[in-house]
Every structure is written in structure tokens, then in C-alpha cells.
Amino acid sequence: MSVACGLESVVVLGCLRWAWKRCTYIGNYDSASWPPATPDEFDPVPRLCRLILAVYEDDLHNPKFAPPGGYRLNPDNLVKRVTYEETQGRSPPYIIYTDREHREIVLAIRGLNLSKESDYKVLLDNSLGMQRFDGGYAHCGLLKSATWLLKSESDTLKRLWEENGSSYKMVFAGHSLGSGVAALMTVIAVNHPNLVGWIPKDHIRCYAMAPARCMSLNLAVKYAHVINSIVLQDDFLPRTATPLQDIFTSIFCLPCLLVLICLRDTFIPDGRKLRDPRRLYAPGRIYHIVERQFCRCGRYPPEVRTAIPVDGRFEHIVLSCNATSDHAIIWIEREAAKALDVS
């Protein structure tokens, strides 16, 4: 009897220890040892968030998302707007915009639309580790979407590059589902410069907001010089290697799914997970916007930390009421702008 009671006590204590560690783990810990990002390297993030938000706008002359004093687009510089009807479900909607002030040609892609079946088809078209790509692995559906989009807009991008001269940069930007498409487009463009008018590699950049896990670790590190991922505090999407289709088909009971992922990961050794070459990760260099601390109410002035992690990237789910709100592009834009203001 005493032995049984002792075993029960050990189990209870173990469960309490696990619950304490999980419930007190915050996004702040993921980047605690990273150095701060410089204002210059982080400066493009708020305006590129604004360009992604422009995909959602019906009228750029009267934007519904524009904050007072925020970066405003010049509607005359909008080259092209592509809707769901025109993509026929092959990719999310996007715009092509010539930013003459910053000398950039920007292709911006919106995030997942929960009401569009075509977006789910892109997510569902994947089997972990089955899509080989550039010496690594990639999400199959996102790669197909990126390939189609780049080939479709190849002539437009070439023309813009020729018209505006070699001082311009080519920027691919996306949010959530669109971030994975943008990141994989960047890899294709770097390896096949003929598709974008033979633009030099150092003139190509990608900014993935709230990035999806879309490529294996070797590719995420390999392309860190051109791909930048921006993560706001506790955002759930960059932190789970659970297939994207499982996440978004469970979006309406997401808290339950996150708890189940935590339970599963507790009993799988980190070494075994991280050794799997097929495991997908958030791409490129990571910029982590941190604005909350443990046992401190509310937000504090945000700071941005950056690194190119090679020993795992955001491997721990954060059980936080902000895990989904931190995924919103509007919050990423606001906190990124605040971080620049206080830097």
C-alpha cells in the first residue's frame, strides 16, 4: 500500500511539475540569449506589414486599416492586384507594388482566409518529408503555390526590374499562409534568377510575417541571408511542427489542440524530434518582437531580438491567451512600429 501511494505521489508531482513548466513558459524565453536587432535592419517591417494589409483593401484611396501617422501607400504605384478568382485557388491573393521612395518592387501575399476552400487545399496538399527541395524538404502545397505564382508573374517582375533600374530591390512579403509562399518563392528566385530578370542575389529579400513552418532546417539556415521571419511574442504558428492542415482544420478549438501538442511533445525526447531531417521550420533569420514578461501585467515597450538559430527554432508551444492574437498582421505592424519608435 505504501509503495502504491509513493508511486501515485511521484506521478502527481511529475504532472504538477510539467503543468508548472508549461503554464509559466512564455515567448520571452525563446530568444532570451539573442542580441538586439538594429533599427536599420528592422526598419522595413512595419511598411511591409502595411503592404500586406493592402491586399485586404477594396480602395487604397480610403484604406480601412491605415492608422494615423502610419506608412501610407501611393495608389498610383500599385502595379497589379490579383484576387481569388484570378488565382483560381492556386495561391492566396496578392499585389505587386513599386515603392519608389524606398526603391523596391514588392510582391505582397495575404494570409489564410478561413472562408476560402482553396486556401485549405494548399494546406492539405502536404505529406511531411515527402517533398524534396533544393537538398532539403519543403511543404508540398506551399511550394506548388510559390512555383505557380512566380511563373505567372515572371514577365511582370522582369519588366518592372528593367523599367526601374538596377538600384531597385525585389522584395517578397507574406503573412501566415502567404509567408510560406513568399519564402519558397524567394528560394526559387535566388536559384533561378532568369525568372525575375537576372536580378543579383543581394537585391532579393523576403519578409515572412508570422511565418509558417515551410522548409527543413538546412534550408532555413542556408537562406538566412535573404529570408527574414518576424515573430510576435507568443505566436503559435512558428512554434509547432504539427502539420498546417491539422492546425487550421482545428482552428475553432485551437486551445485544445495546443494543449494536446504540449502533452505529446512532453513524451518525445527533443533529440529525437530535432534529428529528423524532414522536420519543417520557420525560414531564415528570425526577428522576435518581445513585449510581455512573466508575472507582469500588460505590455511593455517592445524590443526586437534576432538570431539565425541552428539548434531548433521556437520548439515550445506557449499556452497563452495571446497565442492567436499575436498571429494577427495588424498587431505585428503596431508592435513593430512601436519597437522602432523606442529604439
Wavefront OBJ file of the C-alpha trace (Angstrom):
o trace
v 0.000 0.000 0.000
v 2.766 2.422 0.887
v 4.572 1.602 -2.385
v 1.420 2.362 -4.389
v 0.938 5.641 -2.564
v 4.549 6.537 -3.208
v 4.168 5.858 -6.933
v 0.992 7.931 -7.075
v 2.778 10.789 -5.351
v 5.610 10.626 -7.878
v 3.156 10.695 -10.779
v 1.204 13.607 -9.276
v 4.390 15.571 -8.609
v 5.596 14.863 -12.137
v 2.319 16.106 -13.616
v 2.395 19.220 -11.433
v 5.978 19.922 -12.483
v 5.050 19.557 -16.150
v 1.986 21.782 -15.732
v 4.041 24.450 -13.936
v 6.730 24.466 -16.625
v 4.204 24.604 -19.455
v 1.914 27.209 -17.920
v 4.769 29.505 -16.880
v 6.686 29.238 -20.160
v 6.388 32.484 -22.116
v 7.565 33.534 -25.546
v 10.134 35.815 -23.947
v 12.257 32.764 -23.078
v 12.709 31.637 -26.700
v 15.041 34.491 -27.553
v 16.433 35.370 -24.111
v 20.042 34.913 -25.253
v 19.676 36.646 -28.639
v 21.249 40.062 -29.309
v 19.017 43.061 -30.108
v 18.241 43.894 -33.720
v 19.415 47.242 -35.069
v 16.785 49.786 -36.167
v 18.174 49.828 -39.713
v 17.733 46.125 -40.325
v 14.227 46.060 -38.799
v 13.034 49.298 -40.402
v 11.230 47.704 -43.422
v 8.916 45.543 -41.277
v 6.056 47.995 -40.453
v 5.714 49.289 -44.008
v 5.791 45.768 -45.454
v 3.043 44.814 -42.997
v 1.132 47.772 -44.421
v 1.653 46.452 -47.951
v 0.355 43.031 -46.936
v -2.688 44.698 -45.367
v -3.242 46.492 -48.685
v -4.178 43.127 -50.211
v -7.254 43.183 -47.957
v -8.259 46.721 -49.012
v -11.016 47.432 -51.506
v -9.937 51.021 -52.060
v -6.385 52.186 -51.411
v -7.522 55.805 -51.592
v -9.666 55.213 -48.484
v -7.877 52.451 -46.551
v -9.782 50.997 -43.635
v -6.645 49.677 -41.908
v -4.446 52.795 -42.121
v -3.539 54.113 -38.637
v -2.986 57.844 -38.038
v 0.571 58.715 -38.964
v 1.244 55.269 -40.372
v 3.017 54.425 -43.625
v 0.632 55.213 -46.454
v 0.680 53.683 -49.904
v 0.505 55.687 -53.093
v -2.331 54.080 -55.094
v -0.644 55.247 -58.310
v 2.279 52.894 -57.580
v 0.052 49.813 -57.450
v 1.046 47.737 -60.471
v -1.283 44.797 -60.082
v -3.919 43.319 -57.765
v -4.811 39.633 -58.095
v -7.925 38.183 -56.459
v -9.063 34.666 -55.578
v -10.999 34.459 -58.831
v -7.850 35.173 -60.836
v -5.576 32.783 -58.934
v -8.247 30.044 -59.249
v -7.203 28.682 -55.873
v -3.550 28.178 -56.793
v -2.347 30.827 -54.333
v -3.728 33.442 -51.932
v -4.466 36.915 -53.371
v -1.555 39.312 -53.738
v -0.469 42.694 -55.022
v 2.589 43.969 -56.874
v 3.648 47.442 -55.802
v 6.509 49.724 -56.806
v 7.771 51.583 -53.737
v 9.595 54.476 -55.348
v 10.510 56.100 -52.043
v 12.411 53.027 -50.845
v 13.315 51.776 -54.344
v 11.673 48.382 -54.012
v 9.495 46.166 -56.183
v 7.237 44.376 -53.687
v 5.075 41.305 -54.169
v 2.885 41.040 -51.043
v 0.702 37.995 -50.264
v -2.176 37.859 -47.801
v -2.676 35.234 -45.095
v -5.158 32.407 -44.738
v -8.833 33.144 -45.374
v -10.878 30.812 -43.184
v -13.857 31.086 -45.539
v -11.961 30.026 -48.680
v -11.769 26.334 -49.532
v -8.892 26.986 -51.936
v -6.610 28.073 -49.070
v -7.324 24.830 -47.255
v -6.449 22.861 -50.371
v -2.997 24.462 -50.384
v -2.529 23.483 -46.728
v -3.882 19.954 -47.153
v -1.551 19.232 -50.073
v 1.319 18.015 -47.921
v 2.874 14.866 -46.522
v 5.640 15.504 -44.003
v 9.009 14.823 -45.560
v 7.681 13.704 -48.932
v 8.617 16.834 -50.899
v 12.357 17.039 -51.583
v 13.546 20.517 -52.473
v 16.998 22.045 -53.012
v 18.787 19.439 -50.891
v 16.182 19.597 -48.126
v 12.436 19.386 -47.633
v 9.540 21.791 -48.126
v 5.792 21.935 -47.634
v 4.377 20.485 -50.845
v 1.285 22.693 -51.223
v 3.124 25.913 -50.409
v 5.898 25.003 -52.851
v 3.394 24.366 -55.662
v 1.726 27.688 -54.919
v 5.077 29.526 -54.892
v 6.147 27.934 -58.192
v 2.870 28.801 -59.902
v 2.859 32.390 -58.627
v 6.450 33.124 -59.624
v 5.994 31.700 -63.111
v 2.727 33.635 -63.524
v 4.315 36.962 -62.577
v 7.732 36.375 -64.118
v 7.136 38.714 -67.077
v 5.722 41.474 -64.850
v 8.668 41.306 -62.440
v 11.168 41.310 -65.307
v 9.512 44.356 -66.853
v 9.491 46.282 -63.576
v 13.145 45.471 -62.976
v 14.084 46.695 -66.465
v 11.994 49.863 -66.139
v 13.257 50.914 -62.720
v 16.939 50.068 -62.996
v 19.474 48.104 -61.031
v 19.204 50.241 -57.889
v 15.844 48.653 -57.007
v 15.426 45.586 -54.817
v 12.939 42.747 -55.273
v 11.003 42.045 -52.050
v 8.650 39.132 -51.418
v 6.459 39.570 -48.330
v 3.668 37.478 -46.861
v 1.704 36.731 -43.726
v 0.818 33.301 -42.291
v -0.053 31.086 -45.284
v 1.339 33.783 -47.578
v 4.615 33.861 -45.655
v 5.357 30.268 -46.626
v 4.587 31.010 -50.263
v 6.787 34.137 -50.178
v 9.708 32.318 -48.533
v 9.692 29.459 -51.044
v 9.307 31.933 -53.936
v 12.461 33.627 -52.684
v 14.412 30.372 -52.722
v 13.263 29.690 -56.293
v 14.126 33.243 -57.400
v 17.613 33.034 -55.870
v 18.299 29.751 -57.658
v 16.587 30.701 -60.932
v 17.315 34.426 -61.439
v 16.137 34.194 -65.051
v 12.563 34.168 -63.704
v 12.967 37.671 -62.276
v 15.182 39.280 -64.891
v 18.588 38.124 -63.648
v 18.382 40.246 -60.519
v 21.543 39.841 -58.368
v 21.016 37.686 -55.286
v 21.895 40.537 -52.957
v 18.961 42.516 -54.409
v 16.382 39.883 -53.383
v 14.766 39.894 -49.932
v 11.894 38.141 -48.198
v 9.950 39.165 -45.083
v 7.770 36.398 -43.656
v 5.345 37.739 -41.021
v 4.052 35.175 -38.527
v 5.783 32.524 -40.634
v 4.523 29.076 -41.364
v 6.955 26.188 -40.934
v 7.654 25.575 -44.594
v 11.240 24.263 -45.006
v 13.750 21.954 -43.335
v 16.399 23.360 -41.005
v 19.268 23.127 -43.513
v 17.321 25.334 -45.948
v 16.161 27.713 -43.208
v 19.794 28.363 -42.285
v 21.105 28.319 -45.861
v 18.823 31.173 -46.942
v 19.059 33.272 -43.778
v 20.886 35.958 -45.766
v 17.783 36.665 -47.872
v 14.789 35.471 -45.795
v 13.695 37.253 -42.603
v 10.979 35.833 -40.357
v 9.156 38.109 -37.916
v 7.517 36.528 -34.861
v 5.431 38.466 -32.320
v 5.913 37.182 -28.742
v 3.737 34.031 -28.267
v 2.527 33.392 -31.848
v 1.561 29.719 -32.124
v 2.256 29.085 -35.828
v 6.088 29.258 -35.911
v 6.242 27.096 -32.761
v 4.554 23.887 -33.790
v 5.729 21.321 -36.277
v 2.218 19.869 -36.335
v 1.128 19.799 -39.991
v -0.526 23.054 -41.004
v -3.613 21.233 -42.188
v -4.182 19.851 -38.676
v -3.800 23.299 -37.153
v -6.229 25.138 -39.372
v -8.857 22.407 -39.580
v -8.840 22.666 -35.777
v -8.780 26.465 -35.677
v -12.057 26.741 -33.780
v -10.772 24.526 -30.948
v -7.166 25.657 -31.242
v -6.534 25.922 -27.477
v -7.420 22.227 -27.116
v -5.062 21.358 -29.965
v -2.200 23.348 -28.427
v -2.620 21.555 -25.089
v -2.609 18.174 -26.847
v 0.572 19.143 -28.727
v 2.200 20.045 -25.411
v 1.224 16.682 -23.948
v 2.547 14.811 -26.955
v 5.829 16.694 -27.061
v 6.391 16.083 -23.347
v 6.863 12.373 -24.018
v 9.006 12.734 -27.161
v 12.685 13.485 -26.472
v 13.864 16.731 -28.047
v 16.885 14.961 -29.510
v 14.702 12.579 -31.478
v 12.497 15.386 -32.832
v 15.352 17.637 -33.849
v 17.332 14.873 -35.578
v 14.574 14.304 -38.127
v 15.801 15.946 -41.379
v 12.202 16.163 -42.642
v 11.082 18.405 -39.766
v 9.939 21.795 -41.070
v 10.892 25.145 -39.547
v 10.235 28.866 -39.789
v 12.562 30.127 -42.539
v 15.669 32.296 -42.487
v 16.838 34.779 -39.868
v 14.383 35.225 -37.008
v 13.305 38.569 -35.567
v 11.425 38.115 -32.301
v 9.313 41.028 -31.024
v 9.089 40.724 -27.225
v 6.597 42.821 -25.272
v 5.444 40.757 -22.258
v 7.233 39.240 -19.274
v 6.380 36.566 -16.729
v 4.226 37.790 -13.809
v 3.953 41.263 -15.310
v 0.559 42.586 -16.363
v 0.087 44.237 -19.704
v 2.573 45.055 -22.429
v 5.820 46.912 -22.009
v 7.812 48.794 -24.683
v 8.645 46.119 -27.250
v 12.173 45.094 -28.102
v 13.349 43.113 -31.102
v 15.896 40.301 -30.820
v 17.440 38.488 -33.752
v 19.435 35.341 -34.498
v 19.912 32.537 -37.011
v 19.098 29.566 -34.739
v 20.682 26.267 -35.755
v 19.698 24.119 -32.764
v 15.919 24.333 -33.017
v 13.587 27.242 -33.606
v 10.658 28.017 -31.317
v 10.242 24.398 -30.275
v 7.962 25.044 -27.273
v 4.264 25.852 -27.567
v 3.280 28.797 -25.354
v -0.003 28.249 -23.517
v -1.032 31.879 -23.645
v -4.243 33.783 -24.255
v -2.198 35.800 -26.768
v -1.027 32.802 -28.812
v -3.590 33.513 -31.537
v -3.846 37.322 -31.285
v -0.054 37.590 -31.695
v -0.536 35.952 -35.081
v -2.549 38.904 -36.438
v -0.789 41.052 -39.039
v -2.294 44.245 -37.598
v -0.704 43.556 -34.195
v 2.641 42.720 -35.784
v 2.596 46.044 -37.605
v 1.687 48.030 -34.481
v 4.267 46.421 -32.215
v 6.988 46.582 -34.887
v 6.338 50.313 -35.286
v 6.468 50.817 -31.508
v 9.758 48.915 -31.328
v 11.268 51.254 -33.908
v 9.969 54.311 -32.082
v 11.601 53.319 -28.778
v 14.874 52.096 -30.305
l 1 2 3 4 5 6 7 8 9 10 11 12 13 14 15 16 17 18 19 20 21 22 23 24 25 26 27 28 29 30 31 32 33 34 35 36 37 38 39 40 41 42 43 44 45 46 47 48 49 50 51 52 53 54 55 56 57 58 59 60 61 62 63 64 65 66 67 68 69 70 71 72 73 74 75 76 77 78 79 80 81 82 83 84 85 86 87 88 89 90 91 92 93 94 95 96 97 98 99 100 101 102 103 104 105 106 107 108 109 110 111 112 113 114 115 116 117 118 119 120 121 122 123 124 125 126 127 128 129 130 131 132 133 134 135 136 137 138 139 140 141 142 143 144 145 146 147 148 149 150 151 152 153 154 155 156 157 158 159 160 161 162 163 164 165 166 167 168 169 170 171 172 173 174 175 176 177 178 179 180 181 182 183 184 185 186 187 188 189 190 191 192 193 194 195 196 197 198 199 200 201 202 203 204 205 206 207 208 209 210 211 212 213 214 215 216 217 218 219 220 221 222 223 224 225 226 227 228 229 230 231 232 233 234 235 236 237 238 239 240 241 242 243 244 245 246 247 248 249 250 251 252 253 254 255 256 257 258 259 260 261 262 263 264 265 266 267 268 269 270 271 272 273 274 275 276 277 278 279 280 281 282 283 284 285 286 287 288 289 290 291 292 293 294 295 296 297 298 299 300 301 302 303 304 305 306 307 308 309 310 311 312 313 314 315 316 317 318 319 320 321 322 323 324 325 326 327 328 329 330 331 332 333 334 335 336 337 338 339 340 341 342 343
